[in-house]
Every structure is written in structure tokens, then in C-alpha cells.
Amino acid sequence: MRRNLLIVYHSQTGRTEAMARAVQDGAADPLIESVDVRFLRAAVAGPDDLLWAHGLLLGTPENFGYMSGAMKDFFDRTFYPVEGRIQSLPYAAFVSAGNDGSGAIRAVHRIANGYPLREVQEPIIARGEITPDVIGRCRELGMTLAAGLEAGLY
Ligand SMILES: Cc1cc2nc3c(=O)[nH]c(=O)nc-3n(C[C@H](O)[C@H](O)[C@H](O)COP(=O)(O)O)c2cc1C
């Protein structure tokens, strides 16, 4: 059976986008054959994308100690249309921050609980420049989610 993985991200200066592209690379690993990936900016993602998805990867910068406004808007716009129609969708999050990131993760966790989304991997928080190490960890995150969906783990 084919499984669907949705990657939703927002990025203003390109750091979260670099992380998201690495996540996408990992999910597209040639060893994973039965997972389709949809890669969308938060501003264009909508309820139909969430209803399509069997798994979700969320990427946001930390802005003012919270997730970005665009990511919050994605949650605000989609909550009622998907309410009662998704059950415990497996997800993981990645954050680009100047020097913290914990507020963005806390905000994602709170909203995820209400959605309901189920966190299946530790979040990645990158502070400052996006290093090759961060890119490697993001790639691994994408691959892990996709492989887990394919294997029926989630
Ligand atoms: C309006 C604004 C608010 C920010 N607030 C925070 C913050 O609260 N904590 C933090 O660690 N970094 C903060 N930053 C820094 C960004 O999180 C950081 O530059 C991040 O790497 C940007 O990611 P992007 O390139 O994907 O937009 C803020 C940046 C902006 C523009």
C-alpha cells in the first residue's frame, strides 16, 4: 500500500527551507519505494493536504519565541476542516532559530496535542547557520519518517 508524507514549512531567510529540502531528500531515498512526498510552503498548504497525508513533517523558524506566523496560520486555517477527520497523524518537527528554538517547539507541541498529531521523532532545533551536521540530521529525519510509514510502524 502506498503511503503519503507531507512536508510543510515556512522560511523567511532560507534556513528552514534548507532544512526542509534536506528532509525531502531523505524522504526521497531510493530505498523507499512506496511513499509519495508532497513538499509545500505553509502559506499554500491546506486541509486537503493534511487529509491526504499519513505522516507529517513541520518546519518553522522561531519568531518572537513562537512558531512563525505563517505556520500558525496553517494550523488556524486547517483545524476546523480536518477536525474529527484525522486520527493521531504521526509527525515530527524541525526548527531554525537564532539562538533558542524552545518556544517554537513548545508551541508546536501544544497545538499538536489538540489536533491531534502524534510526535514520533525528536524535534531538530538548529541554532544559527545551517551546518552540514544539521543537513545530515534533517536528511535522516526525512528518511526515518518515510521508512517508518513504509514499514507500517506508525
Ligand atoms: C521577527 C523575527 C523574530 C525572531 N525571533 C527569534 C526568537 O524568538 N528566538 C530565536 O532564537 N531566534 C529568533 N529569530 C531568528 C530566526 O529564528 C532565525 O534567523 C532563523 O534562522 C530564521 O529562519 P529562516 O531563514 O527559515 O527564516 C527571529 C527572527 C525574526 C525575523
The ligand as a Tripos MOL2 file, in Angstrom:
@<TRIPOS>MOLECULE
LIG
   31    33     1     0     0
SMALL
NO_CHARGES

@<TRIPOS>ATOM
      1 C1         10.7550   38.5850   13.5290 C.3       1 LIG1
      2 C2         11.8080   37.6260   13.9920 C.ar      1 LIG1
      3 C3         11.7510   37.1050   15.2820 C.ar      1 LIG1
      4 C4         12.7170   36.2010   15.7170 C.ar      1 LIG1
      5 N1         12.6210   35.6850   16.9770 N.ar      1 LIG1
      6 C5         13.5200   34.7530   17.3990 C.ar      1 LIG1
      7 C6         13.3860   34.1430   18.6750 C.ar      1 LIG1
      8 O1         12.4580   34.4060   19.4210 O.2       1 LIG1
      9 N2         14.2980   33.2240   19.0530 N.ar      1 LIG1
     10 C7         15.3600   32.8810   18.2400 C.ar      1 LIG1
     11 O2         16.1560   32.0420   18.6380 O.2       1 LIG1
     12 N3         15.5090   33.4440   17.0070 N.ar      1 LIG1
     13 C8         14.6070   34.3540   16.5660 C.ar      1 LIG1
     14 N4         14.7200   34.9140   15.3140 N.ar      1 LIG1
     15 C9         15.8030   34.4520   14.4290 C.3       1 LIG1
     16 C10        15.3070   33.3910   13.4570 C.3       1 LIG1
     17 O3         14.6540   32.3420   14.1250 O.3       1 LIG1
     18 C11        16.4920   32.8220   12.6900 C.3       1 LIG1
     19 O4         17.1270   33.8400   11.9750 O.3       1 LIG1
     20 C12        16.0970   31.6850   11.7590 C.3       1 LIG1
     21 O5         17.2710   31.0040   11.3750 O.3       1 LIG1
     22 C13        15.3600   32.1830   10.5060 C.3       1 LIG1
     23 O6         14.9620   31.0850    9.7450 O.3       1 LIG1
     24 P1         14.5290   31.2640    8.2090 P.3       1 LIG1
     25 O7         15.7920   31.5780    7.4550 O.co2     1 LIG1
     26 O8         13.9750   29.9460    7.8170 O.co2     1 LIG1
     27 O9         13.5420   32.3860    8.1160 O.co2     1 LIG1
     28 C14        13.7750   35.8200   14.8490 C.ar      1 LIG1
     29 C15        13.8230   36.3510   13.5540 C.ar      1 LIG1
     30 C16        12.8450   37.2310   13.1250 C.ar      1 LIG1
     31 C17        12.8900   37.7800   11.7250 C.3       1 LIG1
@<TRIPOS>BOND
     1     1     2 1
     2     2     3 ar
     3     2    30 ar
     4     3     4 ar
     5     4     5 ar
     6     4    28 ar
     7     5     6 ar
     8     6     7 ar
     9     6    13 1
    10     7     8 2
    11     7     9 ar
    12     9    10 ar
    13    10    11 2
    14    10    12 ar
    15    12    13 ar
    16    13    14 ar
    17    14    15 1
    18    14    28 ar
    19    15    16 1
    20    16    17 1
    21    16    18 1
    22    18    19 1
    23    18    20 1
    24    20    21 1
    25    20    22 1
    26    22    23 1
    27    23    24 1
    28    24    25 2
    29    24    26 1
    30    24    27 1
    31    28    29 ar
    32    29    30 ar
    33    30    31 1
@<TRIPOS>SUBSTRUCTURE
     1 LIG1         1 GROUP 0 **** ****
